[in-house]
């Protein structure tokens, strides 16, 4: 009996040692399962999140720069992010797995451009300054073809890439074109730009009244607390009767 226990513990220790040494430095860390309303399928692997013609290119970047890639759930405040562990120097990039394949690709390259800019300049330049813009353009250039993006996305994307901004949603034509390829979860959804001034709508389970448009955002009044907020005109909302 004692010998059996010793053998069992030895096997367990060997298994733990083997597993701890087998993880690749660029393994995808799926933080939360991404389940879609149609088909309820869980996507696995970076290829599954991208247009087929862009998959090899994006995986190549990932393998070359060896960053930790995390596929996140549907975060409301951001589409992706780039982080550097100041103590260990480890680099990680996250992208929302809920994005459609074209929005995922744009966000992925946006974050890789941050990685290149950090490697070149560390923290000596602005996060979305000229250096990041040039790196983003260089990364996106091979992807600006109809083999990767549909024509209705490619046109506003090419215009946006002339002077890319911190948020993709800041370009209303591009954001609307990208969101058109989302899986339809609400047939009554409209873009805020389609809601006339003075009308009420629901956004993130809260009712607002659209007051006026200010460039790419609309001034809207929260009907619960009376406060006014700026919301992107490319946001998907539901008209309230």
N, C-alpha and C positions, 0 to 999 in steps of 0.2 A: 504493500500500500504506500509506504514512504517513498519507494523508488518511483512509483507511478506519479505521485505528486511532483517529485523533482523533475521528471521528464516533461510533465505538462507545463510547469512554470518555465522550463528552458525553451520549449516550443513557442510559448507566448512571447517571451523576450526576443527570440529570433524574428518572429513575425513583425513585432513593433519596430525592430531595428531595420528590417528590410523596407517596410512601408515608409519610415521616416527618411530614408535615403533615396526614394524613387520619385519624389515630386520635382517636376521641372520648374525652373525659375519663371517661366512665362505661362504657367497653367491658368486657365480661365477659372475664376472663382465666381460661381453662380450664387449670389447672395440670397436671392429669392426666386422661386420658380415663376416663370412667366407663362401664364395660362391664358389663352385667348378665348373670347366668347364663342367663336366659330371653330368647331373642330376640337377645342380644348386640348391642344397639343403643346407639349413642352419643347421648346427649342434648345438644342445642345450644340455647342461649338460655335466659334466665331463665324464660320462660313454661313451658318443658318441665318444670321442677322443681316447679311449683306446681299446686294445684287450679285448674281453669279459672276459677272465679268469683273467685279472689283475684289472678290474674295482672295485670290492669290496675292494681289498687291498688298492688301491690308494685313494678311497673315505674315507676309514677308517683312513688313514694317515692325510688326509685333515681335517676330523672332529676332530681327536684327538688333533692335533696341532693348529687348529683354526686360520690358516693364511688366508689372503685375496688372492684369486686365480683369476688372470686375464688371459683370453684367448686373445692373441694379434693377429694382422694381420701378414702378411708375412714380417718380418723384415729381411733385408739383412745382418745386422751386428751381429746378435745374435739369438739363438734359444730360449733362456729363460733367466731369471735373478731372483736374490734373493735380496730383499731390506729390510732394517730396518729403520723405522722412528726414528731418534735419539731423537726427542723431545717427541713423544708420545709412542714410543716403539712398534708401530704396525708393524707386519711382513707381507710382500707381496711377492708372487711368481708369475711370469708370464711365459707362455709358448706359442710359436707360434701355433695358431690353424691351420695353413696351413700344419703342419707336418703330415706325415702318422702315423698310430696308434703305430707302433713300435718305430719310432723316437720320438714321443711324450712321450711315456712311459720312454724311456731312459733319455730324457731331464727333465721330471717331477721329477724323482728320483734323478737326478743330483742336482736339485735345493733344494729338500727336505733335501738332505745330507748337503747342506750349512746351512739350518735352524738348524739341529741337532748340527753341528759343532759350530755355533754361540752360541747356548744355553749352550753348554759345555765349550767353551773357549772364548766367545766374540771375540774380535779382537786381541787376543794374539798369534794366529797361522796364517800361510799362508792360503790364500783362497783355494788353491788346494794342500795343504800339506798332510802329512801322516794321520792326523786326519780326514780330509774330505774324503780321499781315503777309509779309514776303514769304515766310516759311509756309504759311497756310496756302498761299497761291502756288508755291512750288509743289506741295504735296497734292493739291487738287488738280493741277494741270493735266496729268495723265488720265484723270477720271472724267474730264469734260468732253465726253463723247456720247452719242446716242446709243452706244452699246451698253453703257452703264446707266445713264439717266434717260427717262422719257423726255421728249421734246418740250413738253409743257413745264417741266422742272428745269431742264437744261438752260433755257433762255433766261429766266430770272436768276438762276444760280450764277451764270456767267457774268451777269451785271453786278450781282452782289460781291463776287470775288474781286472786282476791280478795287473795292475798298471795304473788305470784310469788317464787320462790327463784332462787338463782344457777344451779342445775342442774335441768333439766326432769326428770331421773331421780329427783330427790328426792321427787317426787310419784309414788308407786308406782302408784296407779290410772291417772293420766294416761300414765305411761311404758308401762305394759302395754297400754293402749288404743292408743297410737301404734304400738308395736312389732307389734301384730297386723296392721298393714297393710304390714309389710316383705315384700319378695319372699322366698318360702321357699327358703332355701339348704340347710336341714338339717331334715328331717322329724322327727328325734328331739329337736329342741331344746325345752327347757322353761325356764320362768322359775325363778330360784333360789328364789323364794318357794314353788314347788311341790315342792322337794326337802326331804324330812324331815331333821331334825337327825340327825347321825351318818352320813349317807350320803355317798358320794364322787361327784364330778362333774368334768367337764372344762370349763375356761374359759380361752380364749386359749391353747389347746394345752398347758395345765398341769392336772394333777389336784389337786383340793382335797377336803377333808372339811369338811362344814358342821358347825359347832360349836353356834352359837346365834344367834338373831335379836336385833338391837339396833335397834329402830324400823324404819327403811327400809333398813338394811343388815344383812348377816349376817357374823358372825365366822367365818372359814374358815381352815383350816390347809393350807398348801402341803405336799404330800406329798413334794416333792423336797428342800426346804431346812428343813422343820419350822417355818417362821415362820408367824405368823398375820396375816391381812389382813381388812379390812372391804370387802365387795363388795356392791354394790347388789342388793337382792332382786329388782329388775326386770331384772337381767342375764340374757341368754339363755345357758343352759348345757346340757350333755349328761350325762345320768346314766351313771355308770360301774358296770357290773355287779360 
